[in-house]
């Protein structure tokens, strides 16, 4: 089992309860890793998964382990390889905070979801973040935009634009949630799952001695939480 995220399949099951998919529904798993979640959707819920990940090595392993599932190299920020209104559901588990522009990824998800389709997100989020650090986020975004206008960005900087919704690789849900609804989603569930993060962190530390390979060092804070959200495309 290569599944490495807080809550394991317990959080997935909870989200799927709310999604209430039917047998044979088409579901896109974004950031699929080595494919365990996609296979879980197939075996436990009789869904038809398509799974994408930017890591070619992980996609290769997933294809070897689960040849009956459609795995592709792909980026959640750019879903133009899929037609509009293709999927009944989309999963973004422990991946949205890693995407450069998370709201763009959610908008892409909206485009390829059918009307009434469900979006399941689980992610690190800031339970509290002071105004000073929020201001730092906004200043970084403003500086990037100004330098973009002036044409002074390096190629590497162009590849990693800052987002007003992310601080230290953790989501600012108080900003992101209302803007997700503005896209055209209805929030069906927001559930704090920080207990699962705490348990996960303790297990990793006991086994590995450090969280650094699992949780970004800058995100290791008492104010970092974990949450589950489910949305419906209206």
PAZAPA-4460 file (N, C-alpha, C; in steps of 0.05 Angstrom, whole numbers, plus 32768, in hexadecimal, padded with zeros to 4 digits):
% residues 234
    n_x    n_y    n_z   ca_x   ca_y   ca_z    c_x    c_y    c_z   seq   type   mol
   8011   7FE8   8000   8000   8000   8000   8011   8019   8000     1      X     A
   800E   802A   7FEC   801E   8042   7FE9   800F   805C   7FF2     2      X     A
   7FF8   8058   7FFE   7FE7   806F   8006   7FF4   807D   801E     3      X     A
   7FFB   8096   801A   8008   80A5   8030   7FFB   80C0   8033     4      X     A
   7FE6   80C0   8043   7FD8   80D9   8049   7FC8   80D6   8063     5      X     A
   7FC2   80EC   8071   7FB3   80EA   808A   7F98   80DD   8085     6      X     A
   7F90   80CB   8098   7F76   80BF   8097   7F73   80A8   8084     7      X     A
   7F86   80A4   8072   7F84   808E   805F   7F6A   808D   8051     8      X     A
   7F5E   8075   804E   7F45   8072   8041   7F2D   807B   8052     9      X     A
   7F31   807F   806C   7F1A   8087   807D   7F0F   80A2   8073    10      X     A
   7F21   80B5   806D   7F18   80CF   8063   7F0B   80CC   8048    11      X     A
   7F16   80BB   8037   7F0B   80B6   801D   7EEE   80AB   801F    12      X     A
   7EEB   8097   8031   7ED0   808B   8034   7EBC   80A0   803E    13      X     A
   7EC5   80B1   8051   7EB3   80C6   805B   7EAA   80D9   8044    14      X     A
   7EBD   80E1   8034   7EB6   80F2   801D   7EA4   80E4   8009    15      X     A
   7EA9   80CB   8004   7E98   80BC   7FF1   7E7C   80B8   7FFB    16      X     A
   7E78   80B7   8016   7E5D   80B6   8021   7E4D   80CE   8017    17      X     A
   7E59   80E5   8018   7E4C   80FE   8010   7E48   80FF   7FF2    18      X     A
   7E5C   80F5   7FE3   7E5B   80F6   7FC6   7E44   80E4   7FBB    19      X     A
   7E41   80CD   7FC8   7E2B   80BA   7FC1   7E2B   80B3   7FA3    20      X     A
   7E43   80AB   7F9A   7E45   80A2   7F7E   7E36   8089   7F79    21      X     A
   7E2F   8085   7F5F   7E22   806C   7F56   7E37   805A   7F4A    22      X     A
   7E31   8040   7F4A   7E42   802D   7F3C   7E46   8035   7F1F    23      X     A
   7E5F   8035   7F17   7E65   803C   7EFB   7E6A   8059   7EF6    24      X     A
   7E68   806A   7F0B   7E6D   8087   7F07   7E8B   808B   7F01    25      X     A
   7E90   809F   7EF1   7EAC   80A5   7EE9   7EB8   80B9   7EFC    26      X     A
   7ECF   80B2   7F07   7EDC   80C3   7F1B   7EF9   80C8   7F13    27      X     A
   7F02   80E1   7F16   7F1E   80E8   7F11   7F2D   80EC   7F2B    28      X     A
   7F43   80DD   7F2E   7F53   80DF   7F46   7F6C   80F0   7F3F    29      X     A
   7F6E   8108   7F4A   7F84   811A   7F43   7F9A   8118   7F59    30      X     A
   7FB3   8114   7F50   7FC8   810F   7F63   7FC7   80F3   7F6D    31      X     A
   7FC5   80E0   7F5A   7FBE   80C4   7F61   7FD4   80B4   7F6D    32      X     A
   7FED   80BE   7F6B   8004   80AE   7F76   8006   8093   7F68    33      X     A
   8009   807F   7F78   800D   8064   7F6D   7FF3   8055   7F69    34      X     A
   7FDC   8062   7F6C   7FC3   8057   7F63   7FB1   804A   7F77    35      X     A
   7FB9   804A   7F91   7FA9   803B   7FA4   7F8D   8046   7FA7    36      X     A
   7F8A   8060   7FA7   7F6F   806B   7FAA   7F5E   8065   7F91    37      X     A
   7F69   8067   7F7A   7F5A   8061   7F61   7F51   8044   7F62    38      X     A
   7F62   8031   7F6B   7F5A   8015   7F6D   7F45   8012   7F83    39      X     A
   7F47   8021   7F98   7F33   8020   7FAE   7F18   8028   7FA3    40      X     A
   7F17   803D   7F93   7EFE   8046   7F87   7EF2   8030   7F75    41      X     A
   7F03   8023   7F66   7EFB   800E   7F54   7EF1   7FF5   7F63    42      X     A
   7F00   7FEC   7F77   7EF9   7FD3   7F84   7EE3   7FD6   7F99    43      X     A
   7EE4   7FEC   7FA9   7ED1   7FEE   7FBF   7EB7   7FFC   7FB7    44      X     A
   7EB7   800C   7FA2   7E9F   801C   7F9A   7E96   8017   7F7E    45      X     A
   7EA4   8006   7F6F   7E9D   8000   7F53   7E9B   8019   7F42    46      X     A
   7EAD   802B   7F47   7EAF   8044   7F37   7EC2   803F   7F20    47      X     A
   7EC2   8051   7F0C   7ED4   804F   7EF5   7EE8   8066   7EF8    48      X     A
   7F00   8061   7F03   7F13   8076   7F08   7F26   807C   7EF1    49      X     A
   7F2C   8095   7EED   7F42   809E   7EDE   7F55   80AC   7EF1    50      X     A
   7F6F   80A8   7EF0   7F81   80B3   7F04   7F98   80C1   7EF7    51      X     A
   7F9F   80D9   7F01   7FB6   80E8   7EF6   7FC9   80F0   7F0C    52      X     A
   7FE2   80F2   7F04   7FF7   80FB   7F16   800E   8106   7F05    53      X     A
   801C   811A   7F0F   8033   8126   7F01   804C   8114   7F02    54      X     A
   804D   8102   7F15   8064   80F1   7F1A   8063   80D9   7F07    55      X     A
   8073   80D9   7EF3   8073   80C3   7EDF   807A   80A8   7EEC    56      X     A
   808D   80A9   7EFF   8095   8090   7F0C   807D   8083   7F1B    57      X     A
   806E   8094   7F29   8057   808A   7F38   8042   807F   7F25    58      X     A
   803D   808D   7F0F   802A   8084   7EFC   8032   8069   7EF0    59      X     A
   804C   8066   7EEB   8056   804D   7EE1   8051   8036   7EF4    60      X     A
   8056   803B   7F0E   8051   8026   7F22   8033   8020   7F24    61      X     A
   8022   8035   7F23   8005   8031   7F24   7FFB   8020   7F0E    62      X     A
   8006   8024   7EF6   7FFD   8014   7EDF   8005   7FF7   7EE2    63      X     A
   801C   7FF2   7EEE   8024   7FD6   7EF3   8013   7FC9   7F08    64      X     A
   800C   7FD8   7F1D   7FFC   7FCC   7F33   7FDF   7FC8   7F2B    65      X     A
   7FD4   7FDC   7F1D   7FB7   7FDC   7F17   7FB3   7FE0   7EF9    66      X     A
   7FB8   7FCD   7EE8   7FB6   7FD0   7ECB   7F9A   7FD5   7EC1    67      X     A
   7F86   7FCF   7ED2   7F6A   7FD3   7ECA   7F60   7FEF   7ECD    68      X     A
   7F72   8002   7ED6   7F6A   801D   7EDB   7F79   8030   7EC8    69      X     A
   7F6C   8045   7EBF   7F77   8058   7EAD   7F88   806C   7EBD    70      X     A
   7FA3   806A   7EBB   7FB5   807C   7EC8   7FC3   808D   7EB3    71      X     A
   7FC5   80A7   7EB8   7FD1   80B9   7EA5   7FE3   80CD   7EB4    72      X     A
   7FF9   80D6   7EA6   8008   80ED   7EB1   7FF8   8106   7EAC    73      X     A
   7FF2   8115   7EC1   7FE2   812D   7EBE   7FE4   813F   7ED5    74      X     A
   7FDB   8158   7ED0   7FDD   816E   7EE4   7FC1   8178   7EEA    75      X     A
   7FBA   8178   7F04   7F9F   8181   7F0C   7F99   819E   7F04    76      X     A
   7FAE   81AD   7EFE   7FAA   81C9   7EF7   7FA2   81CC   7ED9    77      X     A
   7FA6   81B7   7ECA   7FA1   81B7   7EAD   7F93   819D   7EA5    78      X     A
   7F78   819E   7EA4   7F69   8186   7E9E   7F5D   8187   7E81    79      X     A
   7F6B   8196   7E70   7F61   8199   7E55   7F63   817F   7E44    80      X     A
   7F6F   816B   7E4F   7F6F   8151   7E42   7F54   8142   7E45    81      X     A
   7F43   814D   7E55   7F28   8140   7E5A   7F12   8152   7E50    82      X     A
   7EFE   8147   7E45   7EE7   8157   7E3B   7ED7   8162   7E52    83      X     A
   7EC9   8177   7E4D   7EB6   8183   7E61   7EA1   816F   7E68    84      X     A
   7E98   8170   7E81   7E81   815F   7E8A   7E87   8141   7E87    85      X     A
   7E9F   8139   7E8D   7EA7   811D   7E8A   7EA3   810D   7EA4    86      X     A
   7EA8   8119   7EBB   7EAA   8109   7ED4   7E93   810E   7EE7    87      X     A
   7E8B   80F9   7EF5   7E77   80FB   7F0A   7E84   8104   7F25    88      X     A
   7E9E   8101   7F27   7EAC   8108   7F3F   7EC9   810D   7F3B    89      X     A
   7ED5   811D   7F4C   7EF2   8122   7F4B   7EFC   8122   7F68    90      X     A
   7F13   8114   7F6C   7F20   8113   7F86   7F3A   8123   7F84    91      X     A
   7F3F   8134   7F98   7F59   8141   7F9C   7F61   813D   7FB9    92      X     A
   7F6E   8127   7FBE   7F75   8120   7FD9   7F92   8126   7FDF    93      X     A
   7F97   8138   7FF2   7FB2   813F   7FFB   7FC2   8149   7FE3    94      X     A
   7FB6   8158   7FD1   7FC4   8162   7FBA   7FC0   817F   7FB4    95      X     A
   7FA9   818B   7FBC   7FA2   81A6   7FB3   7FB6   81BB   7FBE    96      X     A
   7FC0   81B7   7FD5   7FD4   81CA   7FE0   7FEF   81C9   7FD2    97      X     A
   7FF3   81B3   7FC2   800C   81B0   7FB3   800A   81BC   7F97    98      X     A
   7FF2   81C3   7F8F   7FEE   81CF   7F75   7FF3   81ED   7F76    99      X     A
   8001   81F7   7F62   8008   8214   7F63   7FF0   8226   7F66   100      X     A
   7FDC   8221   7F56   7FC4   8232   7F56   7FAB   8221   7F5C   101      X     A
   7FA5   821D   7F75   7F90   820B   7F7C   7F75   8212   7F72   102      X     A
   7F6E   822B   7F71   7F54   8233   7F67   7F51   822D   7F49   103      X     A
   7F67   822F   7F3A   7F67   8228   7F1E   7F61   820A   7F1B   104      X     A
   7F6D   81FA   7F2D   7F69   81DD   7F2C   7F4B   81D6   7F31   105      X     A
   7F40   81E5   7F44   7F23   81E1   7F4A   7F12   81E9   7F33   106      X     A
   7F19   81FE   7F25   7F0A   8207   7F0E   7F0C   81F2   7EF7   107      X     A
   7F24   81E7   7EF4   7F27   81D1   7EE0   7F15   81BA   7EE7   108      X     A
   7F14   81B3   7F01   7F03   819D   7F0A   7EE6   81A3   7F03   109      X     A
   7EDE   81BC   7F08   7EC2   81C4   7F02   7EBC   81BF   7EE4   110      X     A
   7ECE   81C6   7ED3   7EC9   81C3   7EB6   7EC5   81A6   7EAD   111      X     A
   7ED4   8193   7EB9   7ED2   8178   7EB0   7EBD   8167   7EC0   112      X     A
   7EB2   8173   7ED4   7E9D   8166   7EE3   7E82   8169   7ED6   113      X     A
   7E71   8155   7ED8   7E56   8157   7ECF   7E46   8168   7EE3   114      X     A
   7E30   8173   7EDB   7E1F   8182   7EED   7E16   816E   7F03   115      X     A
   7E18   8177   7F1C   7E12   8166   7F33   7E29   8155   7F3B   116      X     A
   7E40   8156   7F2D   7E57   8147   7F34   7E64   8150   7F4E   117      X     A
   7E73   813F   7F5B   7E7E   8145   7F75   7E9C   8148   7F74   118      X     A
   7EA6   815A   7F84   7EC2   815F   7F87   7ECA   815A   7FA4   119      X     A
   7EDC   8147   7FA9   7EE5   8140   7FC3   7F01   814A   7FC7   120      X     A
   7F06   815A   7FDC   7F20   8165   7FE2   7F28   815E   7FFE   121      X     A
   7F40   8154   8002   7F4B   8153   801D   7F66   8160   801C   122      X     A
   7F6D   8170   8031   7F85   817F   802E   7F8F   818A   8049   123      X     A
   7FA8   8191   804A   7FB3   81A2   8060   7FA6   81BE   805E   124      X     A
   7F9F   81CA   8075   7F95   81E5   8074   7F9D   81F3   808E   125      X     A
   7F9F   820E   808C   7FA5   821E   80A4   7F8C   8221   80B5   126      X     A
   7F8C   8216   80CD   7F75   821B   80DF   7F74   8238   80E7   127      X     A
   7F8B   8244   80EC   7F8E   8260   80F1   7FA7   826A   80E4   128      X     A
   7FA6   8282   80D9   7FBE   828F   80CD   7FBB   82AD   80D2   129      X     A
   7FCF   82B8   80DF   7FCE   82D5   80E7   7FCE   82E7   80CE   130      X     A
   7FC5   8300   80D3   7FC4   8314   80BD   7FDF   831A   80B2   131      X     A
   7FF4   8319   80C2   800F   831F   80B8   8017   830B   80A2   132      X     A
   8012   82F1   80A7   801A   82DE   8093   8007   82DE   807A   133      X     A
   7FEE   82E4   807F   7FDC   82E8   8068   7FE5   82FF   8056   134      X     A
   7FEE   8314   8063   7FF9   832B   8054   8011   8323   8044   135      X     A
   8022   8312   804F   803A   8308   8041   8031   82F9   8028   136      X     A
   801C   82E9   802A   8012   82DA   8013   800A   82EE   7FFD   137      X     A
   7FFA   8302   8005   7FF0   8315   7FF1   8007   8326   7FE5   138      X     A
   801A   832D   7FF5   8031   833C   7FEA   8041   832C   7FD6   139      X     A
   8044   8312   7FDC   8052   8300   7FC9   8044   82FE   7FAF   140      X     A
   8029   82FB   7FB0   8019   82F9   7F97   801B   8313   7F88   141      X     A
   8018   832A   7F96   801A   8344   7F89   8035   8349   7F7B   142      X     A
   804A   8342   7F89   8065   8345   7F7E   8068   8334   7F65   143      X     A
   805E   831B   7F66   805F   830A   7F4F   8051   8316   7F37   144      X     A
   8039   8320   7F3C   8029   832C   7F26   8037   8344   7F1A   145      X     A
   8042   8355   7F2B   8050   836C   7F21   8069   8365   7F10   146      X     A
   8078   8352   7F1A   8090   8349   7F0B   8088   833B   7EF1   147      X     A
   8071   832E   7EF2   8067   8321   7ED9   8061   8336   7EC4   148      X     A
   8054   834C   7ECD   804E   8362   7EBA   8068   836E   7EAF   149      X     A
   807C   8370   7EC0   8096   837C   7EB8   80A8   8369   7EA8   150      X     A
   80A0   8350   7EA7   80B0   833C   7E98   80CA   8335   7EA6   151      X     A
   80CB   8336   7EC0   80E4   8331   7ECF   80E4   8316   7EDD   152      X     A
   80D0   8305   7ED9   80D0   82EB   7EE6   80E2   82D8   7ED8   153      X     A
   80F0   82C7   7EE8   80FF   82B1   7EDC   80ED   829B   7ED3   154      X     A
   80F8   8289   7EC3   80E7   8273   7EB9   80DE   8261   7ED0   155      X     A
   80EF   825D   7EE4   80E8   824D   7EFB   80D1   825A   7F0B   156      X     A
   80D2   8275   7F0D   80BD   8283   7F1B   80A2   8281   7F0D   157      X     A
   80A3   8281   7EF2   808B   827F   7EE2   807D   8264   7EE7   158      X     A
   808E   8250   7EED   8083   8235   7EF1   8076   8231   7F0C   159      X     A
   807C   8243   7F1F   8072   8240   7F3B   8065   825A   7F45   160      X     A
   804F   8263   7F39   8042   827C   7F42   8037   8279   7F5E   161      X     A
   8039   828E   7F6E   802D   828C   7F89   800F   828F   7F88   162      X     A
   8002   8286   7F9D   7FE5   8287   7F9E   7FDB   8295   7FB7   163      X     A
   7FC6   82A4   7FB5   7FBA   82B1   7FCC   7FAD   829D   7FDF   164      X     A
   7FAB   8284   7FD6   7F9D   8270   7FE6   7FB0   825D   7FF4   165      X     A
   7FCA   8262   7FF2   7FDE   824F   7FFD   7FF3   825E   800D   166      X     A
   7FFA   8254   8024   8010   825E   8034   8020   8246   803D   167      X     A
   803A   8245   8035   804C   822F   803D   8040   8214   8037   168      X     A
   8035   8212   801F   802A   81F8   8014   8012   81EE   8025   169      X     A
   8004   8200   8031   7FEC   81FA   8040   7FD6   820D   8037   170      X     A
   7FBD   8202   8033   7FA7   8212   8029   7F9B   8226   803D   171      X     A
   7F94   823D   8033   7F84   8251   8043   7F67   824C   803C   172      X     A
   7F5A   823A   804A   7F3F   8232   8043   7F2A   8249   8047   173      X     A
   7F30   825C   8059   7F1D   8272   805D   7F1C   8283   8044   174      X     A
   7F30   8283   8034   7F30   8291   801A   7F26   827F   8004   175      X     A
   7F2F   8266   8004   7F29   8254   7FED   7F0C   824C   7FEC   176      X     A
   7F00   8245   8003   7EE5   823A   8003   7ED1   824C   7FF6   177      X     A
   7ECF   8266   7FFD   7EBB   8277   7FF0   7EC0   827A   7FD2   178      X     A
   7EDA   8279   7FC9   7EDF   827C   7FAD   7EDA   8263   7F9D   179      X     A
   7EDB   824C   7FAA   7ED3   8233   7F9D   7EB5   8234   7F97   180      X     A
   7EA5   823F   7FAA   7E88   8241   7FA5   7E82   8255   7F8F   181      X     A
   7E93   826A   7F8D   7E8E   827E   7F77   7E92   8271   7F5C   182      X     A
   7EA2   825C   7F5A   7EA6   824E   7F40   7E8C   8241   7F37   183      X     A
   7E7C   8238   7F4B   7E64   822A   7F45   7E60   8210   7F53   184      X     A
   7E6E   820D   7F6A   7E6B   81F6   7F7B   7E5B   81FC   7F94   185      X     A
   7E4D   81E8   7F9D   7E3F   81EA   7FB7   7E4E   81D8   7FCB   186      X     A
   7E55   81E4   7FE2   7E63   81D4   7FF6   7E50   81C2   8005   187      X     A
   7E55   81A8   8004   7E44   8195   8012   7E50   818D   802D   188      X     A
   7E6A   818F   8030   7E77   8186   8049   7E91   8195   804D   189      X     A
   7E96   819F   8065   7EB0   81A7   806E   7EB4   8199   8089   190      X     A
   7EC9   8189   808B   7ECE   817A   80A3   7EEB   817C   80AB   191      X     A
   7EF0   8185   80C3   7F0C   8185   80CD   7F15   8169   80D4   192      X     A
   7F2C   8161   80C9   7F37   8147   80CE   7F53   8148   80D9   193      X     A
   7F58   815D   80E9   7F73   8161   80F4   7F7C   814A   8106   194      X     A
   7F69   813D   8113   7F70   8126   8123   7F7F   8111   8112   195      X     A
   7F75   810D   80F9   7F82   80FA   80E7   7F9E   8103   80E0   196      X     A
   7FA2   811D   80DD   7FBD   8127   80D7   7FD0   8123   80EF   197      X     A
   7FC6   8128   8107   7FD6   8124   811F   7FDE   8107   8122   198      X     A
   7FCB   80F5   811E   7FD1   80D9   8120   7FE5   80D0   810B   199      X     A
   7FE1   80D9   80F3   7FF3   80D3   80DD   800F   80DD   80E3   200      X     A
   8012   80F6   80ED   802C   8101   80F3   803A   80F1   8108   201      X     A
   802B   80E9   811D   8037   80DA   8133   8042   80BF   8128   202      X     A
   8032   80B2   8117   803B   8098   810C   8054   809B   80FB   203      X     A
   8055   80B0   80EB   806D   80B5   80DA   8085   80BB   80EB   204      X     A
   8082   80CB   80FF   8099   80D2   8110   80A4   80BA   811F   205      X     A
   8091   80A9   8129   809A   8090   8136   80A9   807E   8123   206      X     A
   80A1   807D   810A   80AD   806B   80F7   80C6   8076   80EA   207      X     A
   80C4   8090   80E2   80D9   809C   80D2   80EB   80B0   80E1   208      X     A
   80E0   80BA   80F7   80EF   80CE   8107   80EC   80EA   80FE   209      X     A
   80DE   80EF   80E7   80DA   810A   80DD   80C3   810A   80CA   210      X     A
   80B5   8121   80C8   809F   8125   80B6   80A7   8130   809B   211      X     A
   80C0   8138   8098   80C8   8148   8082   80C3   813C   8066   212      X     A
   80C3   8122   8064   80BD   8115   804A   809F   8112   8045   213      X     A
   808E   811A   8059   8072   8115   8056   8062   812F   8059   214      X     A
   806A   8141   8069   805D   815B   806D   8073   8171   806A   215      X     A
   806E   8185   8058   8082   819A   8055   808B   81A6   806F   216      X     A
   80A5   81AB   8073   80AF   81B5   808C   80A1   81CF   8094   217      X     A
   809C   81E1   8081   8090   81FA   8087   8072   81F8   808F   218      X     A
   8067   81E0   808A   804B   81DB   8091   8048   81CE   80AC   219      X     A
   805E   81C7   80B9   805C   81B8   80D2   8058   81CD   80E9   220      X     A
   803F   81D2   80EE   8037   81E7   8101   801E   81DD   8111   221      X     A
   801C   81E7   8129   8004   81E0   8139   7FEB   81EB   812D   222      X     A
   7FEE   81FF   811B   7FD7   820B   810D   7FD0   81FD   80F3   223      X     A
   7FDF   81E9   80EC   7FD9   81D9   80D4   7FC4   81C4   80DA   224      X     A
   7FAF   81C4   80CA   7F9A   81B0   80CE   7F96   81A0   80B4   225      X     A
   7F83   818E   80B5   7F7D   817E   809D   7F5E   817D   809B   226      X     A
   7F54   817F   8083   7F37   8181   807F   7F2E   8170   8068   227      X     A
   7F14   816B   8068   7F06   815D   8052   7EEF   816F   8049   228      X     A
   7EED   8173   802F   7ED8   8182   8023   7ECB   8173   800C   229      X     A
   7EB1   8176   8009   7EA3   816B   7FF2   7E92   8181   7FE6   230      X     A
   7E94   8184   7FCB   7E85   8198   7FBD   7E74   818B   7FA7   231      X     A
   7E5E   8198   7FA0   7E4E   8190   7F89   7E4D   81A6   7F74   232      X     A
   7E50   819E   7F5B   7E4E   81B1   7F45   7E31   81B7   7F40   233      X     A
   7E2A   81D0   7F42   7E0E   81D8   7F3F   7E09   81E5   7F24   234      X     A
***
